[in-house]
Amino acid sequence: ELSMNLFVLIGIGGAVGFLSGLFGVGGGFLLTPLLIFTGVPSPVAIASVTAQVAAASTSGALSYYRRNAIDLHLALYLILASTIGSMIGVAIFTLLRAAGQLDLFIAVSYLLLLGFLGSLMLFEAARSIMRRRSGVVTRDKLPSQHSWIHGLPMRIRFKKSRLYISVLPVLAIGLFIGIVGALLGIGGGFILVPALVYILRVPANVVVGTSLLQVVAMMCVTTVLQALTSQSVDIMLAFCLMVGGTVGAQFGASAGKYLRGDQLRALLALLVLAVAIRFGLTLVLS
């Protein structure tokens, strides 16, 4: 029940869609705060953004699929776990809204989650850039990089990613992403991409596409659940964001080919930290 400029909404959706295709993230971590900061109620912003994230991620995922840059087998396990996580997350979302604690929970969660992850990502990216400039050569994957996580039971071979690892950490990551995504209206790609790279050691050439495919499935499930349980999905708002997001994701996926991995991670880290700082200021000033 708000009056908002159509072109502003499409522009916001396009900008976030561009980031989705560029970084392999759903973009909800940026879009949800932007809507909240412009006056959209938190429940409506979170529930409606899930639809936009699904649309923008679909566009980007198709682009990577055409390049044969998605591990479908790995994505299937992530999707199954994140679907269960989405159901849990929507149930918690409904309880927090009924208790009147949703706004506070969202602000604190964004501040802690984004602040922590953004700091880690920025530190790692900066270290990688400095090593490259100093002439230190590091390979993407070394045998010594395997940890105890890979040796857990129920090991499965993921041929596309050239991995033979336990399925348990894969399911745990998917479950966590599903819960967080439903609660905060985020695709979770900015969490999933580092997890795939640093925990599972998934090769860089399939990380982004696999992440986008998982985000598509999870956000579709979350959108349906939010519409059925909380009735907070604003169809018109979501549609305007979808139009811009779908177009922007194609440009983002193309632009991603011209930047190195460490540069992409550094830019994403700065964006994540900027959103965290904005939520921190909101808590302090309110």
C-alpha positions as CSV (number, residue, x, y, z in Angstrom):
1,E,0.0,0.0,0.0
2,L,2.8,2.4,-1.0
3,S,3.2,4.7,-4.0
4,M,6.6,4.2,-5.6
5,N,8.2,5.3,-8.9
6,L,8.0,2.4,-11.4
7,F,11.3,3.3,-13.0
8,V,13.1,3.5,-9.7
9,L,11.9,-0.1,-8.9
10,I,13.0,-1.4,-12.3
11,G,16.4,0.4,-11.9
12,I,16.9,-1.1,-8.5
13,G,16.0,-4.5,-9.8
14,G,18.4,-4.1,-12.8
15,A,21.3,-3.0,-10.6
16,V,20.9,-5.9,-8.2
17,G,20.4,-8.3,-11.1
18,F,23.7,-7.2,-12.6
19,L,25.4,-8.0,-9.3
20,S,23.6,-11.4,-9.3
21,G,25.1,-12.4,-12.6
22,L,28.5,-10.8,-11.9
23,F,29.1,-12.5,-8.5
24,G,26.9,-15.6,-8.7
25,V,24.7,-14.4,-5.8
26,G,21.0,-13.9,-5.6
27,G,21.3,-10.2,-4.7
28,G,18.7,-10.4,-2.0
29,F,21.3,-9.3,0.6
30,L,21.4,-5.9,-1.1
31,L,17.8,-5.7,-2.5
32,T,16.0,-6.5,0.7
33,P,17.9,-3.7,2.7
34,L,17.3,-1.2,-0.2
35,L,13.5,-1.8,0.0
36,I,13.5,-1.6,3.8
37,F,15.5,1.7,3.7
38,T,13.0,3.1,1.2
39,G,10.0,2.4,3.5
40,V,8.7,-1.0,2.4
41,P,7.7,-3.0,5.5
42,S,10.2,-5.7,6.4
43,P,7.9,-8.7,5.9
44,V,6.8,-7.5,2.5
45,A,10.3,-6.7,1.4
46,I,11.7,-10.1,2.4
47,A,8.8,-12.1,0.9
48,S,8.6,-10.2,-2.3
49,V,12.4,-10.1,-2.9
50,T,12.5,-13.9,-3.0
51,A,10.5,-13.8,-6.3
52,Q,12.9,-11.3,-7.8
53,V,15.9,-13.2,-6.7
54,A,14.5,-16.4,-8.3
55,A,13.9,-14.5,-11.6
56,A,17.3,-12.8,-11.7
57,S,19.1,-16.0,-10.8
58,T,17.3,-18.0,-13.4
59,S,18.5,-15.6,-16.1
60,G,22.1,-15.9,-14.9
61,A,21.9,-19.7,-14.4
62,L,20.8,-20.2,-18.0
63,S,23.8,-18.2,-19.2
64,Y,26.2,-20.4,-17.2
65,Y,24.3,-23.6,-18.3
66,R,24.9,-22.7,-21.9
67,R,28.6,-22.5,-21.1
68,N,28.4,-25.9,-19.4
69,A,29.6,-24.4,-16.2
70,I,27.2,-26.0,-13.7
71,D,27.7,-29.2,-11.6
72,L,24.1,-30.5,-11.8
73,H,24.9,-33.4,-9.5
74,L,26.2,-31.2,-6.7
75,A,23.4,-28.7,-7.3
76,L,20.8,-31.4,-6.8
77,Y,22.0,-32.2,-3.2
78,L,22.2,-28.5,-2.4
79,I,18.7,-28.0,-3.6
80,L,17.2,-30.9,-1.6
81,A,18.8,-29.7,1.6
82,S,18.0,-26.0,1.0
83,T,14.3,-26.8,0.3
84,I,14.1,-28.4,3.8
85,G,15.9,-25.4,5.2
86,S,13.5,-23.0,3.5
87,M,10.5,-24.7,5.2
88,I,12.2,-24.3,8.6
89,G,13.1,-20.7,7.9
90,V,9.5,-19.7,6.8
91,A,8.2,-21.3,10.0
92,I,10.6,-19.2,12.2
93,F,9.8,-16.1,10.1
94,T,6.1,-16.5,10.9
95,L,6.7,-17.0,14.6
96,L,9.0,-13.9,14.8
97,R,6.4,-11.8,12.9
98,A,3.6,-12.9,15.3
99,A,5.8,-12.0,18.3
100,G,6.6,-8.5,16.8
101,Q,10.3,-9.1,16.9
102,L,10.9,-9.5,13.1
103,D,12.4,-6.0,12.4
104,L,14.9,-6.2,15.2
105,F,15.9,-9.7,14.3
106,I,16.5,-8.7,10.7
107,A,18.6,-5.7,11.5
108,V,20.8,-7.6,14.0
109,S,21.1,-10.6,11.7
110,Y,22.2,-8.5,8.8
111,L,24.7,-6.6,10.9
112,L,26.4,-9.7,12.4
113,L,26.2,-12.0,9.3
114,L,27.2,-9.5,6.7
115,G,29.8,-7.9,8.9
116,F,31.5,-11.2,9.7
117,L,31.4,-12.6,6.2
118,G,32.4,-9.4,4.5
119,S,35.4,-9.0,6.7
120,L,36.6,-12.5,6.0
121,M,36.0,-12.2,2.3
122,L,37.8,-8.9,2.1
123,F,40.8,-10.2,4.0
124,E,41.1,-13.2,1.8
125,A,40.7,-11.3,-1.4
126,A,43.3,-8.7,-0.4
127,R,45.8,-11.3,0.6
128,S,45.3,-13.1,-2.8
129,I,45.8,-9.8,-4.7
130,M,49.0,-9.0,-2.8
131,R,50.4,-12.5,-3.4
132,R,49.7,-12.2,-7.1
133,R,51.3,-8.8,-7.3
134,S,54.4,-10.0,-5.4
135,G,54.8,-12.9,-7.9
136,V,53.8,-15.7,-5.6
137,V,52.1,-18.4,-7.7
138,T,49.3,-20.5,-6.1
139,R,47.4,-23.2,-7.8
140,D,43.6,-23.4,-7.4
141,K,43.7,-26.9,-6.0
142,L,46.4,-28.8,-4.1
143,P,46.2,-32.3,-2.7
144,S,47.2,-31.0,0.8
145,Q,44.1,-28.8,0.8
146,H,41.8,-31.7,1.6
147,S,40.6,-31.6,5.2
148,W,38.9,-34.0,7.6
149,I,35.5,-32.7,6.2
150,H,36.2,-34.4,2.9
151,G,36.8,-37.7,4.7
152,L,33.5,-37.9,6.5
153,P,31.2,-41.0,5.7
154,M,28.8,-41.2,2.8
155,R,31.3,-40.1,0.2
156,I,30.0,-39.4,-3.3
157,R,31.8,-38.6,-6.6
158,F,30.9,-35.3,-8.3
159,K,32.5,-35.8,-11.7
160,K,31.9,-32.2,-13.0
161,S,33.7,-30.7,-10.0
162,R,36.3,-33.5,-9.9
163,L,35.6,-34.2,-6.3
164,Y,35.1,-37.4,-4.2
165,I,33.8,-36.1,-0.9
166,S,31.3,-36.8,1.9
167,V,27.8,-35.6,1.1
168,L,27.2,-34.6,4.7
169,P,28.9,-31.1,4.5
170,V,27.1,-30.5,1.2
171,L,23.7,-31.2,2.9
172,A,24.7,-29.1,6.0
173,I,25.6,-26.1,3.8
174,G,22.4,-26.4,1.8
175,L,20.3,-26.6,5.0
176,F,21.9,-23.5,6.5
177,I,21.5,-21.5,3.3
178,G,17.8,-22.5,3.1
179,I,17.1,-21.3,6.6
180,V,19.0,-18.0,6.3
181,G,17.6,-17.3,2.9
182,A,14.0,-17.7,4.0
183,L,14.5,-15.6,7.2
184,L,16.4,-12.7,5.6
185,G,15.1,-12.7,2.0
186,I,18.5,-13.5,0.5
187,G,19.5,-16.1,-2.1
188,G,22.5,-17.0,0.1
189,G,24.9,-17.0,-2.8
190,F,27.4,-14.7,-1.0
191,I,27.6,-17.5,1.7
192,L,27.3,-20.4,-0.7
193,V,30.1,-19.4,-3.1
194,P,32.8,-19.0,-0.4
195,A,31.6,-22.3,1.2
196,L,31.9,-24.2,-2.0
197,V,35.3,-22.8,-2.7
198,Y,36.9,-22.9,0.7
199,I,35.1,-25.9,2.4
200,L,34.3,-28.2,-0.5
201,R,37.1,-27.1,-2.8
202,V,34.8,-26.8,-5.8
203,P,36.7,-25.6,-8.9
204,A,36.2,-21.9,-9.8
205,N,34.8,-22.7,-13.3
206,V,31.6,-24.3,-11.9
207,V,31.1,-22.4,-8.6
208,V,29.1,-19.5,-9.8
209,G,26.8,-21.4,-12.1
210,T,26.1,-24.1,-9.5
211,S,25.4,-21.5,-6.9
212,L,22.9,-19.7,-9.2
213,L,21.0,-22.9,-9.9
214,Q,20.7,-23.7,-6.2
215,V,19.4,-20.2,-5.6
216,V,16.8,-20.5,-8.3
217,A,15.3,-23.6,-6.8
218,M,15.5,-22.4,-3.2
219,M,13.9,-19.0,-3.9
220,C,11.0,-20.5,-5.9
221,V,10.2,-22.8,-2.9
222,T,10.5,-19.9,-0.5
223,T,8.3,-17.6,-2.5
224,V,5.5,-20.2,-2.6
225,L,5.8,-20.9,1.1
226,Q,5.8,-17.2,2.0
227,A,2.7,-16.6,-0.2
228,L,0.8,-19.5,1.5
229,T,1.8,-18.9,5.1
230,S,2.4,-15.1,5.6
231,Q,0.6,-13.6,2.6
232,S,3.4,-11.0,2.4
233,V,4.3,-11.4,-1.3
234,D,3.5,-8.1,-3.2
235,I,3.1,-9.4,-6.7
236,M,3.3,-5.9,-8.4
237,L,6.5,-5.0,-6.4
238,A,8.1,-8.4,-7.2
239,F,7.2,-8.1,-10.9
240,C,8.8,-4.6,-11.3
241,L,12.0,-5.9,-9.6
242,M,11.9,-9.0,-11.8
243,V,11.9,-7.0,-15.1
244,G,15.0,-5.1,-14.2
245,G,16.7,-8.1,-12.5
246,T,16.3,-10.4,-15.4
247,V,17.9,-8.0,-17.8
248,G,20.6,-6.9,-15.4
249,A,21.7,-10.5,-14.7
250,Q,22.6,-11.1,-18.4
251,F,24.9,-8.1,-18.4
252,G,26.4,-9.2,-15.1
253,A,27.2,-12.7,-16.3
254,S,28.9,-11.3,-19.4
255,A,30.9,-8.7,-17.4
256,G,32.1,-11.5,-15.0
257,K,34.2,-13.0,-17.7
258,Y,36.5,-9.9,-17.7
259,L,37.4,-9.8,-14.0
260,R,39.7,-12.1,-12.0
261,G,38.3,-14.2,-9.1
262,D,40.2,-12.2,-6.5
263,Q,38.9,-8.9,-7.9
264,L,35.3,-10.2,-7.9
265,R,35.6,-11.4,-4.3
266,A,37.0,-8.0,-3.2
267,L,34.2,-6.1,-4.8
268,L,31.6,-8.4,-3.3
269,A,33.2,-8.1,0.2
270,L,33.0,-4.3,0.0
271,L,29.3,-4.4,-0.9
272,V,28.6,-6.8,1.9
273,L,30.4,-4.6,4.4
274,A,28.6,-1.5,3.2
275,V,25.2,-3.1,3.8
276,A,26.3,-4.3,7.3
277,I,27.5,-0.7,8.2
278,R,24.1,0.7,7.1
279,F,22.2,-1.6,9.4
280,G,24.6,-0.8,12.2
281,L,23.9,2.9,11.8
282,T,20.1,2.1,11.8
283,L,20.4,0.3,15.1
284,V,22.5,3.0,16.7
285,L,20.4,5.9,15.5
286,S,17.0,4.4,16.1
